Amino acid sequence: MRLLDSSGLLVVAAGSTQATATLLINGMNGVTTAAAGTGVILNANSLTSDCQVVYNGAANAVKVYPPVGCKINGLPTNTGMTLGTNSAAQFWFLNDTQVIGILSA
């Protein structure tokens, strides 16, 4: 298993769809600003067993989208998972089409 290198501590969520969401390029990502309805998208260059962590420290919930053609847990393909304020999730890449999301308490 591998956590993508580096951390992005000042991520601003953007867009209201998978295609317009802010791309996450780091292993550790801290969302600091998120207007209502905005989101982020996991890195499509991730390999099986890679992990990206997202912490939402913004005032609004954010959508965390899988890479195009993937799904998170049992959600439909290309559907974002809602990450509430002051919460975090680990996203593990099981294979080319499945991401496992583990939500904090």
Secondary structure, 3 states (H helix, E strand, C coil): CEECCCEEEEEECECCCCCCCEECCCCEEEEEECCCCCEEECCCCCCCCEEEEEEECCCCCEEEECCCCCEECCCCCCCCEEECCCEEEEEEECCCCEEEEEECC
